[in-house]
Each structure stands twice: as C-alpha cells, then as structure tokens.
C-alpha cells in the first residue's frame, strides 16, 4: 500500500514545513516535514537548510518509504487505506522500533481493530529534553485523535 493524499496531508499538517533545521518539541534535530535524516542516512544537524519546498517534498517522500515499508511488513491483517495512512503517520512520529513493540500493533495483528484504535490515544507524551520526564503534549493529543479518527473512518 501507499500513503494517499489524505495521509500525506495529515502528516504535513502536523509536522509543518521548515526549510531550516530546528529542534522539535522533544529536542530532536528536524528539517522539512519532520525528517530527522537525509536520503543518505546522515542526521539533520544545526545549520542545515533545504533549498526549497520541492526538496522538502522529495525528502518527505524518501523518508516515508521507510515507514510505509515498516507498516506493510509489520501488519498481518487487512487494512483500509485510512487505517494504513493513520499507522504510517503514527509510525513516522514515534519511530519504527517503538511501533513494532507496541500494544497497538499486537492488538491490530490479533484482529482487535477497536483495541488498536484506542491505543492511538496513549501515544500523547514526549520526553521533556530538560527534565527527561514524560509529559503530555497538546499537539500529540490532537494528532492522535485525528489519527484514531482516520483509522476508524470507513
């Protein structure tokens, strides 16, 4: 499966576009639409810049391949396009390794679609870079609600 336009819009809306590297709310260096690495695997660093929105789009599509492939490999049940989009969005945000070990994926692969949908709402925290403690992020609360709603959409 591939991410649809609706899925791309969801990711772009929450990630936002920045052509200059910045630290996200968890302190991770990020550029474009939330990419933390370039096509060659190099990490984004302070001072990095993208030439234009076209480069950001290209980087997003390249980055998304990692997450679409991970979701495709990890999910063992049938998915709608909306379910796939929402799973790619959350995986893009939290990371492949974390998602592979998640209760969300376990519930989904056991056929518990509603239980999987409810798990989205639990992924609403970041590690505060100043304190090292988990704190609720209002942005993640909103993102998870939208991802869950998309997952449940017919």
C-alpha positions, 0 to 999 in steps of 0.5 A: 500500500501507499500513503494517499493524499489524505495521509500525506496531508495529515502528516504535513499538517502536523509536522509543518514545513521548515526549510531550516533545521530546528529542534522539535518539541522533544529536542530532536534535530528536524528539517522539512516535514519532520525528517530527522535524516537525509536520503543518505542516512546522515542526521539533520544537524544545526545549520542545515537548510533545504533549498526549497519546498520541492526538496522538502517534498522529495525528502518527505517522500524518501523518508516515508518509504521507510515507514510505509515499508515498516507498516506493510511488513509489520501488519498481518491483517487487512487494512483500509487505506485510512487505517494504513495512512493513520499507522504510517503517520503514527509510525513516522512520529514515534519511530519504527522500533517503538511501533513494532513493540507496541500494544497497538500493533499486537492488538491490530495483528490479533484482529482487535481493530477497536483495541488498536484504535484506542491505543492511538490515544496513549501515544500523547507524551514526549520526553521533556529534553530538560527534565527527561520526564514524560509529559503530555503534549497538546499537539500529540493529543490532537494528532492522535485523535485525528489519527484514531479518527482516520483509522476508524473512518470507513 
